[in-house]
Amino acid sequence: MAFAPTTRQLSAIKCVAFVLALLPFFALVYLVATDQLVEPLQYITRNTGSWTLYFLCITLAVTPLRRLSGWNWLLKLRRMMGLYAFFYALLHFTTFLWFDHFFEVQEMLKDVVKRPFITVGFIAFVLLVPLAVTSTNGMVRRLGGKRWQLLHKLVYVIAPLGILHFWWMRAGKSDFDKPILFGLIVLVLLGARVWWARKAAAAQPTRAPDTTR
C-alpha cells in the first residue's frame, strides 16, 4: 500500500525538505564568514553550480519516483525543488556577475559571447527565469494548464545545457567524472519519460479509416 501522508504530515515533510534544501547555502555562508576557504570565489562558483544540478536532477526525479512508488504526494514537492534549482542557479550567476565582472553587464555579455561554456550556462539560466516566475498558482491559472505545462517542459532542455556547461568547464582540467555522472542521471530520468510516453502512445487504440467519404 502506497504511503499517503495526511495534510499535517505533508506540511511537516515540506518544512523538512525546505530546511534541508537550505543547508548547503547555510554551510556556504558559514565557510565564507569564518574565512575557511582557500579560494572562496572558485569554491562558491563550483558549489552553487553543483547544487543547481543536484536540484535539477531531484526535480526531474519526482515524476519517475511518483510513478514507481505510487506516492502521488511527491508532486507537492516538485515546485519547491525547482525553485531551489533556480535559487542556486541565481547564486551561481550572481557570483559570476559580481566577482568576475563587478556588475559590469556589458563586460559580462562580452564574456558570455566569447566563451562557449559560459554561453551555454547563461542560456540555461535565462531559460530557468520564466519557470521560476510562473511557478505560482496564479500564473498557472493565468497561463492555463496546457500552456503552463508546455512552458515548464523547458526543464528538459535546461538540464542537458547545464551538464554541457559543466562538461566544458571541467574540460580544461580533464576532469569528467562528475559531468558524466550527472549526464547519466539526466539521461535515465529523461529516457524514462520517453519510454512511458511511447508506451502510452502504443496503448492508444488505432482509429479505423473513415470509408464513408
Secondary structure, DSSP 8 states (H G I E B T S, - for coil): ------HHHHHHHHHHHHHHHHHHHHHHHHHHHTT--SSHHHHHHHHHHHHHHHHHHHHHHHHHHHHHH--GGGHHHHHHHHHHHHHHHHHHHHHIIIIITTT-HHHHHHHHHH-HHHHHHHHHHHHHHHHHHT-SHHHHHHH-HHHHHHHHTTHHHHHHHHHHHHHHHHHTTT--HHHHHHHHHHHHHHHHHHHHHHHHHHHS---------
